Amino acid sequence: MDTADLDARVIIAVAFGLAPSHVVLHPDEPVDAGMLARLTPLLERRLSGTPVGRIVGEREFWGLAFTLSPETLEPRPDTETLVEQVLARLPDRNRPWRFADIGTGTGAIAVSLLHELPNAVAIATDLSEEALRTARGNARRHGVAERFFPIRCDFTAALGPEFDFLVSNPPYIPSGDVGRLAPEVRLHDPRLALDGGRDGMEAYRVIVSESVRILRPGGGVFFEIGYEQAAALKALLTSRGFADIAVYRDLGGRDRVVCATLAN
């Protein structure tokens, strides 16, 4: 396991009701039989391939803890690149921005942005009622529920016009590749959040087409992508009248985010 030491610290902390830093600072602290009994089944789940986030029931994103559920994708650090680029391209964080988060899942992207944009309002869509319930809970957890509005619909189907921008981490894995994903992903993340159709571009085609209807002139789109999808998405955006298209890489050096502006 690439992060075995970190995984162990987090699981120990959860089992014993400690902060992870306590485990690091007090490595020689004794463990009694009762503590070991709480720890052992959690370690066994990790050794069987269950991700740490699923074991502890939450995952940190943008410095915030997000509750998970079976119907939500586990947010990952690479997606923070999307949040970074939204914030970098906004001229004024205090404006009353109105944005849409398409396929919100845990609500991690929208809630993180609302946390940084004190006067913004987010409309968050998802097909899963359970995912929206989880996202609503995460919005309450981080004090932004009054500015977070979950809607159950297919992509943008229930949305009207005049959004300043939209964000989305849509399903982008080609259908034929889903079965080859790592077990931590394939067996624990919902397929609805992974399967992007034959070429992985199905969701992008729908959202880009609909974004022309729901964005105000000059509005922006921010997408997470698979590392080989930048060229295809740039071509799609260009064909629908978008300009100022930029591609940004994640910390691993892979293409991760595509941003564009709807021409006036």
Disulfide bonds with the S-S distance in Angstrom:
none
